[in-house]
Amino acid sequence: MTEPVFSLKNVVVTVGDNTEILKSLNLDIFDGDFITVLGTNGAGKSTLFNAIAGNLPISTGQILHHNHNIANESAVTRTNYIARVFQDPKMGTAPRMTVAENLLLAEKRGAKRRLRSRGLTKEKLNEYATITKTMGNNLDTRLQTATGDLSGGQRQALSFLMATRVKPELLLLDEHTAALDPKTSEQLMLATNQQVTENHLTALMITHNLADALEYGNRLIILNAGQIVLDVRGEDKDMLTEEQILKYFIA
């Protein structure tokens, strides 16, 4: 069997008065997996993402990247191969920089970031116009606009494009459509699915939208009280219904 790209081995995260948020959690993430992540509030979803990204230290266990334990690596080091899109559209972008400048900055992930205006050539701007047009929200007409002046949907679309501009080994989508109106959310989900599928990205996506969790991805996991209580893929996932999923939340 193919070796996983990332593995969480008996990961425990303890906070405050020794409260365990993740409890000996095990998860193998394989190349090309698009995993939707469900769970009630407090189930450990965001803690799972923070542990993987290095924003929260684990108490015990291992986080393996190609069988190398990265549990002690900083969050900054992990950005060389992990990208993340947050729920808040204001996170992940530089508000005073233009859309084009943010995209140019994103291309420097893993390298020394020396942003120079001469990098924004006519050819580069044409390239950015092409990729932003795929988002379907007129972002391509605002390349020279300061990011802070964009709509929430446009800014979140930019965050997604920045996260995937240099292909990450793991993309963490942290409820990235939750703060958007239904139409904009659907638009971004369609673009997300297209990018993940066509570019063979490996991704985890937290969502509270059961329909999205069932429709998108090849795999679905449900967290409850810091543990994975369901992990299905392929045909088993395709056969799931919203009613069956809701039983895990009621339990």
C-alpha positions as CSV (number, residue, x, y, z in Angstrom):
1,M,0.0,0.0,0.0
2,T,1.2,3.5,-0.8
3,E,2.8,5.3,2.1
4,P,0.9,8.3,3.5
5,V,2.2,11.8,3.0
6,F,1.2,12.8,6.5
7,S,0.4,10.6,9.5
8,L,-0.9,11.5,13.0
9,K,0.1,8.8,15.5
10,N,-1.6,8.8,18.9
11,V,-1.7,12.6,18.9
12,V,-2.9,14.1,22.2
13,V,-3.4,17.8,22.6
14,T,-4.0,19.1,26.2
15,V,-4.9,22.6,27.1
16,G,-5.6,24.6,30.3
17,D,-6.3,22.3,33.3
18,N,-5.1,19.2,31.5
19,T,-8.3,19.0,29.3
20,E,-7.7,16.7,26.4
21,I,-9.0,18.2,23.1
22,L,-7.5,15.5,20.9
23,K,-7.3,12.0,22.4
24,S,-4.8,9.6,20.9
25,L,-6.0,10.6,17.4
26,N,-4.7,8.6,14.5
27,L,-5.0,9.7,10.9
28,D,-3.2,8.8,7.6
29,I,-3.4,11.3,4.8
30,F,-2.6,10.0,1.4
31,D,-1.5,11.8,-1.8
32,G,-4.5,13.2,-3.6
33,D,-6.9,12.8,-0.6
34,F,-9.6,15.4,-0.5
35,I,-11.0,14.9,3.0
36,T,-14.1,16.7,4.3
37,V,-14.1,17.0,8.1
38,L,-17.2,17.2,10.2
39,G,-17.9,17.5,13.9
40,T,-19.9,19.5,16.4
41,N,-18.4,22.6,18.0
42,G,-15.7,21.5,20.4
43,A,-15.2,18.2,18.7
44,G,-11.5,19.1,17.9
45,K,-11.6,20.1,14.2
46,S,-9.7,23.4,14.6
47,T,-7.4,21.9,17.1
48,L,-6.6,19.2,14.6
49,F,-5.7,21.8,12.0
50,N,-3.7,23.8,14.4
51,A,-1.7,20.7,15.5
52,I,-1.0,19.8,11.8
53,A,0.0,23.4,10.9
54,G,2.2,23.8,14.0
55,N,0.1,26.6,15.6
56,L,-0.6,24.4,18.6
57,P,1.9,22.0,20.2
58,I,0.9,18.4,20.8
59,S,1.3,16.9,24.2
60,T,2.2,13.4,23.1
61,G,2.3,11.5,19.8
62,Q,3.8,12.1,16.4
63,I,3.0,14.1,13.3
64,L,4.9,12.4,10.4
65,H,5.7,14.0,7.1
66,H,7.1,11.4,4.8
67,N,7.9,9.4,7.9
68,H,9.8,12.3,9.4
69,N,8.4,13.5,12.8
70,I,7.7,17.3,12.4
71,A,6.0,17.7,15.8
72,N,8.8,20.0,17.0
73,E,9.0,22.0,13.8
74,S,7.7,25.6,13.9
75,A,4.6,26.8,12.1
76,V,6.8,28.9,9.9
77,T,8.9,26.0,8.8
78,R,5.7,24.0,8.0
79,T,4.5,26.7,5.7
80,N,7.1,25.4,3.2
81,Y,4.8,22.5,2.5
82,I,1.4,23.2,4.2
83,A,-0.9,26.0,3.2
84,R,-4.1,27.1,4.9
85,V,-7.2,29.1,4.1
86,F,-9.1,30.4,7.2
87,Q,-12.8,31.2,7.7
88,D,-12.1,34.9,8.1
89,P,-11.6,36.5,4.7
90,K,-9.2,39.1,6.3
91,M,-6.7,36.4,7.2
92,G,-4.1,35.2,4.8
93,T,-3.8,38.4,2.7
94,A,-2.0,41.7,3.1
95,P,-4.7,44.4,3.0
96,R,-2.5,47.3,1.8
97,M,-1.0,45.4,-1.0
98,T,-2.8,45.0,-4.3
99,V,-4.3,41.7,-5.5
100,A,-1.3,41.3,-8.0
101,E,1.2,42.0,-5.2
102,N,-0.4,39.4,-2.9
103,L,-0.2,36.8,-5.7
104,L,3.4,37.6,-6.4
105,L,4.2,37.3,-2.7
106,A,2.5,33.9,-2.6
107,E,4.8,32.7,-5.3
108,K,7.7,33.2,-2.9
109,R,6.6,30.6,-0.4
110,G,9.6,28.6,0.7
111,A,12.0,31.2,-0.6
112,K,13.3,34.6,0.5
113,R,10.4,37.1,0.1
114,R,11.8,40.1,-1.7
115,L,8.9,41.8,-3.4
116,R,9.9,44.0,-6.2
117,S,7.6,46.0,-8.4
118,R,9.6,45.0,-11.5
119,G,8.3,41.4,-10.9
120,L,4.8,42.6,-12.0
121,T,5.5,42.6,-15.7
122,K,2.8,42.8,-18.3
123,E,3.2,39.1,-18.8
124,K,2.8,38.4,-15.1
125,L,-0.3,40.6,-14.9
126,N,-1.8,38.8,-17.8
127,E,-1.1,35.5,-16.1
128,Y,-2.8,36.7,-12.9
129,A,-5.8,37.9,-14.9
130,T,-6.2,34.4,-16.3
131,I,-6.1,32.6,-13.0
132,T,-8.3,35.1,-11.1
133,K,-10.9,34.9,-13.9
134,T,-11.4,31.3,-13.0
135,M,-12.9,32.3,-9.7
136,G,-15.9,33.9,-11.5
137,N,-16.3,36.9,-9.2
138,N,-14.6,39.7,-11.2
139,L,-11.4,39.4,-9.2
140,D,-9.5,39.6,-12.5
141,T,-10.7,43.2,-13.0
142,R,-9.2,44.3,-9.6
143,L,-5.6,43.2,-9.9
144,Q,-4.4,46.8,-9.0
145,T,-6.9,47.2,-6.1
146,A,-5.7,47.1,-2.5
147,T,-6.9,43.8,-1.0
148,G,-8.5,45.6,1.9
149,D,-11.0,47.2,-0.6
150,L,-12.2,43.9,-1.9
151,S,-15.5,42.2,-1.0
152,G,-15.4,39.3,1.4
153,G,-15.9,36.8,-1.4
154,Q,-13.2,38.3,-3.5
155,R,-10.7,38.4,-0.7
156,Q,-11.5,34.8,0.2
157,A,-11.0,33.7,-3.4
158,L,-7.7,35.5,-3.4
159,S,-6.7,33.7,-0.1
160,F,-7.4,30.4,-1.8
161,L,-5.4,31.3,-4.9
162,M,-2.5,32.4,-2.8
163,A,-2.6,29.2,-0.8
164,T,-2.5,27.1,-4.0
165,R,-0.2,29.3,-6.2
166,V,2.8,27.2,-5.2
167,K,1.4,23.7,-4.9
168,P,1.4,22.7,-1.2
169,E,1.8,19.1,-0.1
170,L,-1.2,19.7,2.2
171,L,-3.9,22.3,1.9
172,L,-6.0,23.0,5.0
173,L,-9.4,24.6,4.3
174,D,-10.7,25.8,7.6
175,E,-14.4,26.5,7.0
176,H,-13.2,28.8,4.2
177,T,-16.8,29.3,2.8
178,A,-18.6,29.7,6.2
179,A,-18.4,33.6,6.3
180,L,-19.8,34.0,2.8
181,D,-23.3,34.4,1.5
182,P,-24.8,31.2,-0.1
183,K,-24.2,32.2,-3.7
184,T,-20.6,33.3,-3.1
185,S,-20.0,30.2,-0.9
186,E,-21.2,27.9,-3.7
187,Q,-19.1,29.7,-6.3
188,L,-16.0,29.3,-4.1
189,M,-16.7,25.7,-3.4
190,L,-17.0,24.9,-7.2
191,A,-13.7,26.7,-7.8
192,T,-12.1,24.9,-4.9
193,N,-13.2,21.5,-6.1
194,Q,-12.0,22.2,-9.6
195,Q,-8.5,23.4,-8.4
196,V,-8.1,20.4,-6.0
197,T,-9.2,17.9,-8.6
198,E,-7.4,19.2,-11.6
199,N,-4.1,19.9,-9.7
200,H,-4.2,16.7,-7.7
201,L,-4.0,18.6,-4.4
202,T,-4.1,16.8,-1.0
203,A,-6.6,18.7,1.1
204,L,-8.5,18.6,4.4
205,M,-11.7,20.8,4.5
206,I,-13.6,21.6,7.7
207,T,-17.3,22.3,6.9
208,H,-20.6,22.5,8.7
209,N,-22.4,22.0,5.4
210,L,-23.5,18.4,5.3
211,A,-24.4,18.6,1.6
212,D,-20.9,19.9,0.8
213,A,-19.3,17.2,2.9
214,L,-21.1,14.6,0.9
215,E,-20.8,16.1,-2.5
216,Y,-17.1,17.0,-2.4
217,G,-14.0,15.0,-1.8
218,N,-13.1,11.3,-1.9
219,R,-13.1,10.8,1.8
220,L,-15.1,12.0,4.9
221,I,-14.2,11.9,8.6
222,I,-16.3,12.9,11.6
223,L,-14.7,14.0,14.9
224,N,-16.4,13.6,18.3
225,A,-14.8,14.5,21.6
226,G,-11.3,14.6,20.1
227,Q,-11.4,11.3,18.3
228,I,-12.3,10.2,14.8
229,V,-15.5,8.2,15.0
230,L,-16.1,7.8,11.2
231,D,-13.6,7.6,8.3
232,V,-15.1,6.6,5.0
233,R,-13.9,6.9,1.4
234,G,-15.0,6.0,-2.2
235,E,-18.2,4.0,-2.6
236,D,-18.8,3.9,1.2
237,K,-18.8,7.7,1.3
238,D,-21.0,7.9,-1.8
239,M,-23.6,5.8,-0.1
240,L,-23.8,8.0,3.0
241,T,-26.9,10.2,3.6
242,E,-27.3,13.4,5.6
243,E,-29.6,11.4,7.9
244,Q,-26.9,8.9,8.7
245,I,-24.4,11.6,9.4
246,L,-26.8,13.4,11.7
247,K,-26.9,10.3,13.9
248,Y,-23.3,10.8,14.8
249,F,-24.0,14.3,16.0
250,I,-27.0,13.2,18.0
251,A,-25.0,10.4,19.6
